Amino acid sequence: MNKKRFIPCIYLKNQAAVKGFKDYTLVNADPVKLAFEYFENGADELIVFDLSDDDDSHEKALDSIKSICEAIAIPVIGAGNVKRMEDIKKLIYAGCAKAALNYSKSGNVEITKEVSLKFGRDKIVACTDDIKEITSNDAVIKEFVSEIILLNEHNIKEAMTLVDCSIIASLPDASLDKMMEILRNDQISALTGPAVNDNSKDYENIKDICRANGIEVSIFEPSVKWEDLKKNSEGMVPVIVQDYKTDQILMLAYMNEEAYLKTLKTMRMTYFSRSRNELWIKGETSGHYQYLKEMSADCDLDTILVKVHQIGAACHTGSYSCFFNEIMKTEYDKTNPYKVFESVMDVIKDRKIHPKEGSYTNYLFDKGIDKILKKVGEEATEIVIAAKNPNANEIKYEIADFLYHMMVLMAEKNVTWEDITEELSKR
């Protein structure tokens, strides 16, 4: 059985969150803050509807959507102002896990196949308030669309019988009993809309009630039960905490059973403080929360390793990691080939901020974008020439030169390696 999801939505107008598609009453002047509140309360995903009227407002909305995607660790569905493939690309490049095609616009139906083949069916959602737009395009939806956002609650019952695709049903308001009645249908994969927004502080309780009534929701069940873990003399298990992106070790803490289960339920790292003799939600006072990405136990089941999305610093001293007191060190080559790009990029960015006399990098920055682009083009040509020669070392040198100049261009345009690697991972 598919786990049902609760997906709040943000209606974005003039870079602020408003009440609805036609009601521009201000809900929150900071949509990123609102998105983070939904995320913290246990939302499974988030839909952002761009309600902008012109190109300039649309570009600013995309900036807001990008900031939202960067701030929260749940999938974001971008919707609104989609007219062509380029608009889908911009939403996905902004960080959205999925982009929605408004099927009330015939042009969006026509580009469904093209964008689905380009970005993948799992990234394309159809959005409509008219059941006829779904049934008349049933074949296209089946093949090229992953889900449907149904905006008209009056069409839900009909859609559940006519549509052979997962439906995210939007509700203006609904009782808990009504929500559960709708969620019991196999076609309904999620609920969204004002009804979900208004209950954002109760997601955990609602999910508990759903489970008690046989409706599977996205609460993680551990494959290793607490009783199967080997505890220390205090009845606890040590937890090694690691950054999920860089693999950097951040800290060591301990869990008792309550902390273990609460972490799995809320996805926020919760430990047991031995000094205070109480549960401790990491970041509750500092705001430096840790969001669980992965949890595993070692071969003896007496130590837990977690990978987390760390907000701010892990250490109470302000250091990102608690492990900074060097005890001893031998001479060794600590070059991490995966971090060389970031290291070189740091030097280039530092030159941009703190110019150094005689620096070739500063020479390029001083000459400006045209000079940088000219050098990138020249180095790309040098790679082609070197590739035709039998000496393998020559192409190695030329690729290195090209990458350096490319990084200068990246610094000039404020593009990071994280931006690039995230984009590559999506393809």
C-alpha positions as a Markdown table, in Angstrom:
| # | Residue | x | y | z |
|---|---|---|---|---|
| 1 | Met | 0.0 | 0.0 | 0.0 |
| 2 | Asn | 1.3 | 3.5 | -0.9 |
| 3 | Lys | 1.9 | 5.8 | 2.0 |
| 4 | Lys | -0.4 | 8.8 | 1.9 |
| 5 | Arg | 1.2 | 12.3 | 2.1 |
| 6 | Phe | 0.2 | 15.6 | 3.5 |
| 7 | Ile | 1.3 | 18.4 | 1.2 |
| 8 | Pro | 0.7 | 22.0 | 2.2 |
| 9 | Cys | 0.9 | 24.7 | -0.5 |
| 10 | Ile | 2.2 | 28.2 | -0.7 |
| 11 | Tyr | 0.5 | 30.7 | -3.0 |
| 12 | Leu | 3.3 | 33.1 | -4.1 |
| 13 | Lys | 2.4 | 36.6 | -5.0 |
| 14 | Asn | 4.9 | 39.5 | -5.1 |
| 15 | Gln | 7.4 | 37.3 | -3.2 |
| 16 | Ala | 5.0 | 36.8 | -0.3 |
| 17 | Ala | 2.6 | 34.0 | 0.7 |
| 18 | Val | -1.0 | 34.9 | 0.2 |
| 19 | Lys | -4.2 | 33.1 | 1.0 |
| 20 | Gly | -5.2 | 31.6 | -2.3 |
| 21 | Phe | -5.4 | 31.8 | -6.1 |
| 22 | Lys | -7.8 | 34.8 | -6.0 |
| 23 | Asp | -7.5 | 35.9 | -2.4 |
| 24 | Tyr | -4.3 | 37.9 | -2.0 |
| 25 | Thr | -4.7 | 38.4 | 1.7 |
| 26 | Leu | -1.2 | 38.3 | 3.2 |
| 27 | Val | -0.4 | 35.0 | 5.1 |
| 28 | Asn | 3.3 | 35.5 | 5.5 |
| 29 | Ala | 5.7 | 38.1 | 4.1 |
| 30 | Asp | 8.5 | 35.5 | 4.2 |
| 31 | Pro | 7.5 | 32.4 | 2.1 |
| 32 | Val | 10.8 | 30.7 | 3.0 |
| 33 | Lys | 10.0 | 31.0 | 6.7 |
| 34 | Leu | 6.5 | 29.6 | 6.1 |
| 35 | Ala | 7.9 | 26.7 | 4.0 |
| 36 | Phe | 10.3 | 25.9 | 6.8 |
| 37 | Glu | 7.5 | 25.9 | 9.4 |
| 38 | Tyr | 5.6 | 23.4 | 7.2 |
| 39 | Phe | 8.7 | 21.3 | 6.9 |
| 40 | Glu | 9.4 | 21.3 | 10.6 |
| 41 | Asn | 5.8 | 20.4 | 11.4 |
| 42 | Gly | 6.1 | 17.2 | 9.4 |
| 43 | Ala | 4.9 | 18.0 | 5.9 |
| 44 | Asp | 5.8 | 15.3 | 3.4 |
| 45 | Glu | 6.2 | 17.7 | 0.4 |
| 46 | Leu | 5.3 | 21.2 | -0.5 |
| 47 | Ile | 3.6 | 22.8 | -3.6 |
| 48 | Val | 4.5 | 26.4 | -4.5 |
| 49 | Phe | 2.0 | 28.1 | -6.9 |
| 50 | Asp | 3.6 | 31.1 | -8.7 |
| 51 | Leu | 0.8 | 33.7 | -9.1 |
| 52 | Ser | 3.0 | 36.4 | -10.8 |
| 53 | Asp | 1.5 | 38.5 | -13.6 |
| 54 | Asp | 4.6 | 39.5 | -15.6 |
| 55 | Asp | 8.1 | 38.3 | -16.5 |
| 56 | Asp | 9.9 | 40.4 | -13.9 |
| 57 | Ser | 7.7 | 39.1 | -11.1 |
| 58 | His | 8.0 | 35.6 | -12.5 |
| 59 | Glu | 11.8 | 35.7 | -12.3 |
| 60 | Lys | 11.6 | 37.0 | -8.7 |
| 61 | Ala | 9.2 | 34.2 | -7.9 |
| 62 | Leu | 11.7 | 31.7 | -9.2 |
| 63 | Asp | 14.3 | 33.2 | -6.9 |
| 64 | Ser | 11.9 | 32.7 | -4.0 |
| 65 | Ile | 11.2 | 29.1 | -5.1 |
| 66 | Lys | 15.0 | 28.4 | -5.2 |
| 67 | Ser | 15.4 | 29.8 | -1.7 |
| 68 | Ile | 12.5 | 27.6 | -0.5 |
| 69 | Cys | 14.1 | 24.5 | -2.1 |
| 70 | Glu | 17.4 | 25.3 | -0.4 |
| 71 | Ala | 15.8 | 25.8 | 3.0 |
| 72 | Ile | 13.8 | 22.6 | 3.4 |
| 73 | Ala | 14.7 | 18.9 | 3.1 |
| 74 | Ile | 11.4 | 17.7 | 1.5 |
| 75 | Pro | 10.4 | 17.6 | -2.2 |
| 76 | Val | 9.0 | 20.8 | -3.7 |
| 77 | Ile | 6.5 | 20.8 | -6.6 |
| 78 | Gly | 6.7 | 24.0 | -8.6 |
| 79 | Ala | 3.5 | 25.2 | -10.3 |
| 80 | Gly | 2.2 | 28.2 | -12.1 |
| 81 | Asn | 3.4 | 30.3 | -15.0 |
| 82 | Val | 4.4 | 27.2 | -17.1 |
| 83 | Lys | 3.9 | 27.8 | -20.8 |
| 84 | Arg | 6.9 | 26.0 | -22.4 |
| 85 | Met | 9.7 | 23.6 | -21.8 |
| 86 | Glu | 11.9 | 26.4 | -20.6 |
| 87 | Asp | 9.6 | 27.1 | -17.7 |
| 88 | Ile | 9.7 | 23.5 | -16.6 |
| 89 | Lys | 13.5 | 23.6 | -16.8 |
| 90 | Lys | 13.7 | 26.8 | -14.7 |
| 91 | Leu | 11.6 | 25.2 | -11.9 |
| 92 | Ile | 13.7 | 22.0 | -11.9 |
| 93 | Tyr | 16.9 | 24.0 | -12.0 |
| 94 | Ala | 15.6 | 26.1 | -9.1 |
| 95 | Gly | 15.5 | 22.8 | -7.1 |
| 96 | Cys | 11.9 | 21.6 | -7.5 |
| 97 | Ala | 11.6 | 17.8 | -7.4 |
| 98 | Lys | 8.6 | 18.1 | -9.8 |
| 99 | Ala | 7.0 | 20.7 | -12.0 |
| 100 | Ala | 3.3 | 21.0 | -12.7 |
| 101 | Leu | 1.6 | 21.5 | -16.1 |
| 102 | Asn | -1.6 | 23.5 | -15.9 |
| 103 | Tyr | -4.0 | 21.5 | -18.1 |
| 104 | Ser | -6.4 | 24.3 | -18.4 |
| 105 | Lys | -3.9 | 25.7 | -20.9 |
| 106 | Ser | -4.0 | 23.6 | -24.0 |
| 107 | Gly | -0.4 | 24.3 | -24.8 |
| 108 | Asn | 0.6 | 22.5 | -21.7 |
| 109 | Val | -1.1 | 19.4 | -22.8 |
| 110 | Glu | 0.8 | 19.5 | -26.1 |
| 111 | Ile | 4.2 | 19.8 | -24.5 |
| 112 | Thr | 3.6 | 17.0 | -21.9 |
| 113 | Lys | 5.3 | 14.3 | -23.9 |
| 114 | Glu | 8.3 | 16.5 | -24.8 |
| 115 | Val | 9.0 | 17.6 | -21.2 |
| 116 | Ser | 8.4 | 14.2 | -19.8 |
| 117 | Leu | 10.9 | 12.6 | -22.2 |
| 118 | Lys | 13.4 | 15.5 | -21.4 |
| 119 | Phe | 13.2 | 15.5 | -17.6 |
| 120 | Gly | 11.6 | 12.2 | -16.8 |
| 121 | Arg | 8.0 | 11.2 | -16.1 |
| 122 | Asp | 8.6 | 11.2 | -12.3 |
| 123 | Lys | 9.2 | 15.0 | -12.5 |
| 124 | Ile | 6.0 | 15.9 | -14.3 |
| 125 | Val | 2.7 | 16.6 | -12.6 |
| 126 | Ala | -0.6 | 17.6 | -14.3 |
| 127 | Cys | -2.7 | 20.3 | -12.5 |
| 128 | Thr | -6.4 | 21.0 | -13.2 |
| 129 | Asp | -9.7 | 21.9 | -11.7 |
| 130 | Asp | -11.7 | 20.2 | -14.5 |
| 131 | Ile | -12.2 | 16.5 | -14.6 |
| 132 | Lys | -12.8 | 16.6 | -18.4 |
| 133 | Glu | -9.3 | 17.8 | -18.9 |
| 134 | Ile | -8.0 | 14.6 | -17.3 |
| 135 | Thr | -10.4 | 12.1 | -19.0 |
| 136 | Ser | -9.9 | 13.7 | -22.4 |
| 137 | Asn | -6.1 | 13.4 | -22.1 |
| 138 | Asp | -6.1 | 10.0 | -20.3 |
| 139 | Ala | -3.6 | 8.3 | -22.7 |
| 140 | Val | -1.0 | 11.2 | -22.4 |
| 141 | Ile | -1.4 | 11.3 | -18.6 |
| 142 | Lys | -0.9 | 7.5 | -18.2 |
| 143 | Glu | 2.3 | 7.5 | -20.2 |
| 144 | Phe | 4.0 | 10.9 | -19.4 |
| 145 | Val | 2.6 | 12.2 | -16.0 |
| 146 | Ser | 3.4 | 10.8 | -12.5 |
| 147 | Glu | 0.5 | 12.4 | -10.6 |
| 148 | Ile | -2.4 | 14.8 | -10.9 |
| 149 | Ile | -3.1 | 17.8 | -8.7 |
| 150 | Leu | -6.9 | 18.0 | -8.6 |
| 151 | Leu | -7.9 | 21.5 | -7.5 |
| 152 | Asn | -11.7 | 21.1 | -7.5 |
| 153 | Glu | -12.9 | 19.2 | -4.5 |
| 154 | His | -16.3 | 18.6 | -6.2 |
| 155 | Asn | -14.6 | 16.4 | -8.8 |
| 156 | Ile | -12.7 | 14.1 | -6.3 |
| 157 | Lys | -15.3 | 11.3 | -6.2 |
| 158 | Glu | -15.7 | 11.2 | -9.9 |
| 159 | Ala | -12.0 | 11.3 | -10.5 |
| 160 | Met | -11.4 | 8.4 | -8.1 |
| 161 | Thr | -13.6 | 6.2 | -10.4 |
| 162 | Leu | -12.5 | 7.6 | -13.8 |
| 163 | Val | -8.8 | 8.3 | -13.4 |
| 164 | Asp | -6.1 | 5.7 | -13.6 |
| 165 | Cys | -3.3 | 7.8 | -12.1 |
| 166 | Ser | -2.3 | 9.0 | -8.6 |
| 167 | Ile | -4.3 | 12.0 | -7.4 |
| 168 | Ile | -3.2 | 14.8 | -5.1 |
| 169 | Ala | -6.6 | 16.1 | -3.9 |
| 170 | Ser | -6.9 | 19.8 | -2.9 |
| 171 | Leu | -9.4 | 20.5 | -0.2 |
| 172 | Pro | -10.6 | 24.0 | 0.8 |
| 173 | Asp | -11.6 | 22.7 | 4.2 |
| 174 | Ala | -12.4 | 19.3 | 5.7 |
| 175 | Ser | -12.9 | 17.5 | 8.9 |
| 176 | Leu | -10.5 | 14.7 | 9.9 |
| 177 | Asp | -13.1 | 12.1 | 9.2 |
| 178 | Lys | -13.6 | 13.5 | 5.7 |
| 179 | Met | -9.8 | 13.5 | 5.1 |
| 180 | Met | -9.5 | 9.9 | 6.1 |
| 181 | Glu | -12.5 | 8.9 | 4.0 |
| 182 | Ile | -10.8 | 10.4 | 0.9 |
| 183 | Leu | -7.4 | 8.9 | 1.8 |
| 184 | Arg | -8.8 | 5.4 | 2.0 |
| 185 | Asn | -9.2 | 5.4 | -1.8 |
| 186 | Asp | -6.3 | 3.8 | -3.6 |
| 187 | Gln | -6.2 | 6.6 | -6.3 |
| 188 | Ile | -5.6 | 9.3 | -3.7 |
| 189 | Ser | -1.9 | 9.6 | -3.0 |
| 190 | Ala | -2.0 | 12.9 | -1.1 |
| 191 | Leu | -4.0 | 15.8 | 0.3 |
| 192 | Thr | -3.2 | 19.4 | -0.3 |
| 193 | Gly | -4.8 | 22.9 | -0.3 |
| 194 | Pro | -6.1 | 25.2 | 2.5 |
| 195 | Ala | -7.4 | 22.3 | 4.6 |
| 196 | Val | -3.8 | 20.9 | 4.9 |
| 197 | Asn | -2.3 | 24.3 | 5.4 |
| 198 | Asp | -4.7 | 25.1 | 8.3 |
| 199 | Asn | -3.8 | 21.8 | 10.1 |
| 200 | Ser | -0.1 | 22.2 | 9.8 |
| 201 | Lys | 0.5 | 22.2 | 13.5 |
| 202 | Asp | -1.2 | 18.8 | 13.8 |
| 203 | Tyr | 0.5 | 16.7 | 11.1 |
| 204 | Glu | 2.0 | 14.3 | 13.6 |
| 205 | Asn | -1.3 | 13.8 | 15.5 |
| 206 | Ile | -3.2 | 13.4 | 12.2 |
| 207 | Lys | -0.7 | 10.8 | 10.9 |
| 208 | Asp | -1.0 | 8.9 | 14.2 |
| 209 | Ile | -4.8 | 8.8 | 13.8 |
| 210 | Cys | -4.6 | 7.8 | 10.2 |
| 211 | Arg | -2.3 | 4.8 | 11.1 |
| 212 | Ala | -4.7 | 3.8 | 13.9 |
| 213 | Asn | -7.4 | 3.7 | 11.3 |
| 214 | Gly | -5.4 | 1.5 | 8.9 |
| 215 | Ile | -4.2 | 4.3 | 6.6 |
| 216 | Glu | -0.5 | 4.1 | 5.9 |
| 217 | Val | 1.3 | 7.4 | 6.1 |
| 218 | Ser | 4.9 | 8.4 | 5.8 |
| 219 | Ile | 6.2 | 7.6 | 9.2 |
| 220 | Phe | 9.3 | 5.5 | 9.1 |
| 221 | Glu | 9.3 | 2.1 | 10.8 |
| 222 | Pro | 12.8 | 1.0 | 11.9 |
| 223 | Ser | 14.0 | -2.3 | 10.4 |
| 224 | Val | 16.0 | -2.7 | 13.6 |
| 225 | Lys | 13.8 | -2.5 | 16.7 |
| 226 | Trp | 15.1 | -0.8 | 19.9 |
| 227 | Glu | 15.1 | -4.1 | 21.8 |
| 228 | Asp | 17.4 | -5.6 | 19.2 |
| 229 | Leu | 20.1 | -3.0 | 19.8 |
| 230 | Lys | 22.8 | -3.7 | 22.4 |
| 231 | Lys | 22.8 | -1.0 | 25.1 |
| 232 | Asn | 25.7 | 0.3 | 27.3 |
| 233 | Ser | 25.6 | 0.1 | 31.1 |
| 234 | Glu | 23.3 | 3.2 | 31.1 |
| 235 | Gly | 20.8 | 1.5 | 28.8 |
| 236 | Met | 21.7 | 3.8 | 25.9 |
| 237 | Val | 23.3 | 3.4 | 22.4 |
| 238 | Pro | 26.0 | 5.8 | 21.2 |
| 239 | Val | 25.2 | 7.7 | 18.0 |
| 240 | Ile | 27.9 | 8.9 | 15.5 |
| 241 | Val | 26.5 | 11.8 | 13.5 |
| 242 | Gln | 27.7 | 12.5 | 9.9 |
| 243 | Asp | 27.0 | 15.2 | 7.3 |
| 244 | Tyr | 25.0 | 13.4 | 4.6 |
| 245 | Lys | 26.6 | 15.4 | 1.7 |
| 246 | Thr | 30.3 | 15.7 | 2.8 |
| 247 | Asp | 30.5 | 12.6 | 5.1 |
| 248 | Gln | 32.2 | 14.8 | 7.7 |
| 249 | Ile | 31.9 | 13.5 | 11.2 |
| 250 | Leu | 30.0 | 16.1 | 13.2 |
| 251 | Met | 29.5 | 14.8 | 16.8 |
| 252 | Leu | 28.9 | 11.9 | 19.1 |
| 253 | Ala | 25.7 | 11.6 | 21.2 |
| 254 | Tyr | 23.5 | 9.0 | 22.9 |
| 255 | Met | 20.0 | 7.7 | 22.5 |
| 256 | Asn | 17.6 | 6.0 | 24.8 |
| 257 | Glu | 14.5 | 4.3 | 23.5 |
| 258 | Glu | 12.3 | 7.4 | 23.6 |
| 259 | Ala | 14.9 | 9.4 | 21.7 |
| 260 | Tyr | 15.3 | 6.6 | 19.1 |
| 261 | Leu | 11.6 | 6.4 | 18.4 |
| 262 | Lys | 11.0 | 10.2 | 18.5 |
| 263 | Thr | 13.8 | 10.7 | 16.0 |
| 264 | Leu | 12.2 | 8.2 | 13.6 |
| 265 | Lys | 8.8 | 9.8 | 14.0 |
| 266 | Thr | 9.8 | 13.4 | 13.6 |
| 267 | Met | 12.9 | 13.0 | 11.4 |
| 268 | Arg | 14.6 | 15.6 | 13.7 |
| 269 | Met | 17.6 | 14.2 | 15.6 |
| 270 | Thr | 16.7 | 13.7 | 19.3 |
| 271 | Tyr | 19.2 | 12.4 | 21.8 |
| 272 | Phe | 19.3 | 11.8 | 25.6 |
| 273 | Ser | 21.4 | 14.3 | 27.6 |
| 274 | Arg | 23.2 | 12.4 | 30.3 |
| 275 | Ser | 24.3 | 15.6 | 32.0 |
| 276 | Arg | 20.7 | 17.0 | 32.2 |
| 277 | Asn | 19.1 | 13.6 | 32.4 |
| 278 | Glu | 16.4 | 14.5 | 29.8 |
| 279 | Leu | 15.6 | 14.2 | 26.1 |
| 280 | Trp | 17.4 | 16.7 | 23.9 |
| 281 | Ile | 16.2 | 17.8 | 20.5 |
| 282 | Lys | 19.3 | 19.0 | 18.7 |
| 283 | Gly | 18.9 | 22.7 | 17.7 |
| 284 | Glu | 15.8 | 23.3 | 19.9 |
| 285 | Thr | 17.6 | 26.3 | 21.6 |
| 286 | Ser | 20.2 | 27.2 | 18.9 |
| 287 | Gly | 18.1 | 26.6 | 15.8 |
| 288 | His | 20.9 | 24.3 | 14.5 |
| 289 | Tyr | 18.6 | 21.3 | 13.9 |
| 290 | Gln | 19.7 | 18.1 | 12.4 |
| 291 | Tyr | 17.3 | 16.4 | 10.0 |
| 292 | Leu | 17.6 | 12.6 | 9.6 |
| 293 | Lys | 18.5 | 11.3 | 6.1 |
| 294 | Glu | 19.8 | 7.8 | 6.9 |
| 295 | Met | 20.3 | 5.6 | 9.9 |
| 296 | Ser | 22.2 | 2.3 | 10.2 |
| 297 | Ala | 23.6 | 0.1 | 13.0 |
| 298 | Asp | 27.1 | -1.5 | 13.1 |
| 299 | Cys | 27.8 | -5.2 | 12.9 |
| 300 | Asp | 27.4 | -5.7 | 16.6 |
| 301 | Leu | 24.2 | -3.6 | 16.8 |
| 302 | Asp | 25.8 | -1.5 | 19.6 |
| 303 | Thr | 26.5 | 1.7 | 17.7 |
| 304 | Ile | 24.3 | 3.8 | 15.4 |
| 305 | Leu | 25.5 | 5.9 | 12.5 |
| 306 | Val | 23.2 | 8.6 | 11.2 |
| 307 | Lys | 23.6 | 10.9 | 8.2 |
| 308 | Val | 21.9 | 14.3 | 8.7 |
| 309 | His | 21.1 | 17.5 | 7.0 |
| 310 | Gln | 22.8 | 19.9 | 9.5 |
| 311 | Ile | 21.5 | 23.4 | 9.9 |
| 312 | Gly | 24.2 | 25.7 | 11.1 |
| 313 | Ala | 26.9 | 24.4 | 13.3 |
| 314 | Ala | 26.8 | 21.0 | 15.0 |
| 315 | Cys | 29.1 | 22.0 | 17.9 |
| 316 | His | 28.1 | 24.3 | 20.8 |
| 317 | Thr | 31.3 | 26.2 | 20.3 |
| 318 | Gly | 30.1 | 27.4 | 16.9 |
| 319 | Ser | 32.4 | 25.0 | 15.0 |
| 320 | Tyr | 30.7 | 23.0 | 12.3 |
| 321 | Ser | 32.1 | 19.7 | 13.7 |
| 322 | Cys | 32.9 | 18.9 | 17.3 |
| 323 | Phe | 36.1 | 17.2 | 16.2 |
| 324 | Phe | 38.6 | 20.0 | 15.9 |
| 325 | Asn | 41.1 | 19.4 | 18.8 |
| 326 | Glu | 44.1 | 17.8 | 17.1 |
| 327 | Ile | 45.9 | 15.3 | 19.3 |
| 328 | Met | 48.5 | 14.1 | 16.8 |
| 329 | Lys | 49.2 | 14.0 | 13.1 |
| 330 | Thr | 51.6 | 12.2 | 10.9 |
| 331 | Glu | 52.7 | 13.5 | 7.5 |
| 332 | Tyr | 50.5 | 12.0 | 4.8 |
| 333 | Asp | 48.9 | 13.0 | 1.5 |
| 334 | Lys | 45.4 | 14.1 | 2.6 |
| 335 | Thr | 44.3 | 15.3 | -0.8 |
| 336 | Asn | 40.7 | 14.3 | -1.3 |
| 337 | Pro | 40.2 | 14.2 | -5.1 |
| 338 | Tyr | 36.6 | 15.0 | -4.7 |
| 339 | Lys | 37.4 | 18.1 | -2.7 |
| 340 | Val | 40.1 | 19.6 | -5.0 |
| 341 | Phe | 37.5 | 21.4 | -7.1 |
| 342 | Glu | 36.0 | 23.1 | -4.0 |
| 343 | Ser | 39.5 | 24.0 | -2.7 |
| 344 | Val | 40.5 | 25.6 | -5.9 |
| 345 | Met | 37.2 | 27.3 | -6.2 |
| 346 | Asp | 37.7 | 28.8 | -2.7 |
| 347 | Val | 41.0 | 30.3 | -3.8 |
| 348 | Ile | 39.4 | 31.8 | -6.9 |
| 349 | Lys | 36.5 | 33.3 | -4.9 |
| 350 | Asp | 38.9 | 34.7 | -2.3 |
| 351 | Arg | 40.9 | 36.4 | -5.1 |
| 352 | Lys | 37.6 | 38.0 | -6.3 |
| 353 | Ile | 37.0 | 39.4 | -2.8 |
| 354 | His | 40.6 | 40.1 | -1.8 |
| 355 | Pro | 42.5 | 41.0 | -5.0 |
| 356 | Lys | 46.2 | 40.1 | -5.0 |
| 357 | Glu | 48.8 | 42.0 | -7.1 |
| 358 | Gly | 50.2 | 40.0 | -9.9 |
| 359 | Ser | 47.4 | 37.4 | -9.7 |
| 360 | Tyr | 46.4 | 36.0 | -13.1 |
| 361 | Thr | 42.9 | 35.3 | -11.6 |
| 362 | Asn | 42.5 | 38.9 | -10.7 |
| 363 | Tyr | 43.7 | 39.9 | -14.2 |
| 364 | Leu | 40.8 | 37.9 | -15.6 |
| 365 | Phe | 38.3 | 39.4 | -13.2 |
| 366 | Asp | 39.6 | 42.9 | -14.0 |
| 367 | Lys | 39.2 | 42.3 | -17.7 |
| 368 | Gly | 35.7 | 41.2 | -17.2 |
| 369 | Ile | 33.3 | 38.6 | -18.6 |
| 370 | Asp | 34.3 | 38.9 | -22.3 |
| 371 | Lys | 37.9 | 38.1 | -21.5 |
| 372 | Ile | 36.9 | 35.2 | -19.3 |
| 373 | Leu | 34.6 | 33.8 | -22.0 |
| 374 | Lys | 37.3 | 34.2 | -24.6 |
| 375 | Lys | 39.7 | 32.1 | -22.4 |
| 376 | Val | 37.1 | 29.4 | -21.8 |
| 377 | Gly | 36.6 | 29.1 | -25.5 |
| 378 | Glu | 40.3 | 29.0 | -26.3 |
| 379 | Glu | 40.9 | 26.3 | -23.6 |
| 380 | Ala | 38.0 | 24.2 | -24.9 |
| 381 | Thr | 39.6 | 24.4 | -28.4 |
| 382 | Glu | 43.0 | 23.3 | -26.9 |
| 383 | Ile | 41.3 | 20.2 | -25.5 |
| 384 | Val | 40.0 | 19.3 | -29.0 |
| 385 | Ile | 43.5 | 19.7 | -30.5 |
| 386 | Ala | 45.2 | 17.8 | -27.7 |
| 387 | Ala | 42.7 | 14.9 | -28.0 |
| 388 | Lys | 43.9 | 14.4 | -31.6 |
| 389 | Asn | 47.5 | 13.9 | -30.4 |
| 390 | Pro | 48.9 | 10.6 | -29.1 |
| 391 | Asn | 50.3 | 12.0 | -25.8 |
| 392 | Ala | 47.8 | 11.4 | -23.1 |
| 393 | Asn | 49.5 | 13.9 | -20.7 |
| 394 | Glu | 48.7 | 16.8 | -23.1 |
| 395 | Ile | 45.0 | 16.4 | -22.9 |
| 396 | Lys | 45.3 | 16.1 | -19.1 |
| 397 | Tyr | 47.0 | 19.5 | -18.9 |
| 398 | Glu | 44.5 | 21.1 | -21.3 |
| 399 | Ile | 41.5 | 19.8 | -19.4 |
| 400 | Ala | 43.0 | 21.2 | -16.1 |
| 401 | Asp | 43.5 | 24.6 | -17.8 |
| 402 | Phe | 39.9 | 24.5 | -19.1 |
| 403 | Leu | 38.5 | 23.6 | -15.7 |
| 404 | Tyr | 40.4 | 26.4 | -14.0 |
| 405 | His | 39.0 | 29.0 | -16.4 |
| 406 | Met | 35.6 | 27.5 | -16.1 |
| 407 | Met | 35.8 | 28.0 | -12.3 |
| 408 | Val | 36.7 | 31.6 | -12.8 |
| 409 | Leu | 33.6 | 31.9 | -15.0 |
| 410 | Met | 31.6 | 30.2 | -12.3 |
| 411 | Ala | 32.9 | 32.6 | -9.6 |
| 412 | Glu | 32.1 | 35.6 | -11.9 |
| 413 | Lys | 28.5 | 34.3 | -12.4 |
| 414 | Asn | 28.1 | 33.2 | -8.7 |
| 415 | Val | 27.7 | 29.5 | -9.6 |
| 416 | Thr | 29.0 | 27.0 | -7.0 |
| 417 | Trp | 30.1 | 23.4 | -7.4 |
| 418 | Glu | 27.2 | 22.4 | -5.3 |
| 419 | Asp | 24.9 | 24.0 | -7.9 |
| 420 | Ile | 26.6 | 21.9 | -10.6 |
| 421 | Thr | 26.7 | 18.6 | -8.8 |
| 422 | Glu | 23.1 | 18.9 | -7.7 |
| 423 | Glu | 22.1 | 19.6 | -11.3 |
| 424 | Leu | 24.1 | 16.6 | -12.5 |
| 425 | Ser | 22.5 | 14.3 | -9.8 |
| 426 | Lys | 19.1 | 15.2 | -11.2 |
| 427 | Arg | 19.9 | 14.0 | -14.7 |
